[in-house]
Amino acid sequence: MFSFISQLWSKDEGQDIAEYAVMLAVILVIVIGTIRLVGSNANNAFSSVVSSIH
């Protein structure tokens, strides 16, 4: 019984999956934030170009 518990305790595959999930979440937050920032700035730039044409 003790050897079974020690084998379960020594396996760390779950930690790898959790680390990848955290990295993926951070990357998604950065990408979404960048897209929203660039999208907002691009919209302002196009609006100013259109208003200067009229």
C-alpha positions in Angstrom: 0.0 0.0 0.0 2.8 2.4 0.8 4.6 1.7 -2.5 1.3 2.5 -4.4 0.9 5.8 -2.6 4.5 6.7 -3.2 4.1 5.9 -6.9 1.1 8.2 -7.1 2.9 10.9 -5.2 6.0 10.8 -7.4 4.1 11.0 -10.7 4.0 14.6 -12.0 2.3 14.4 -15.3 -0.6 16.4 -14.0 1.6 19.2 -13.1 2.8 19.4 -16.6 -0.7 19.7 -17.9 -1.6 22.4 -15.4 1.5 24.4 -16.4 0.6 24.2 -20.0 -3.0 25.3 -19.2 -1.7 28.3 -17.3 0.7 29.2 -20.1 -2.1 28.9 -22.7 -4.4 31.1 -20.6 -1.7 33.8 -20.3 -1.0 33.7 -24.0 -4.7 34.0 -24.8 -5.1 37.0 -22.5 -2.1 38.7 -24.1 -3.3 38.0 -27.7 -6.9 39.1 -26.9 -5.7 42.2 -25.2 -3.4 43.1 -28.1 -6.1 42.5 -30.7 -8.5 44.7 -28.7 -5.9 47.4 -28.4 -4.9 47.3 -32.1 -8.5 47.0 -33.2 -9.5 50.1 -31.2 -6.5 52.1 -32.5 -7.1 50.9 -36.1 -10.8 52.0 -35.8 -9.8 55.4 -34.6 -7.2 55.8 -37.4 -9.7 54.8 -40.1 -12.3 57.1 -38.6 -9.9 60.1 -38.7 -8.9 59.3 -42.3 -12.6 59.1 -43.4 -13.4 62.4 -41.5 -10.5 64.2 -43.1 -11.6 63.0 -46.6 -15.1 64.5 -46.1 
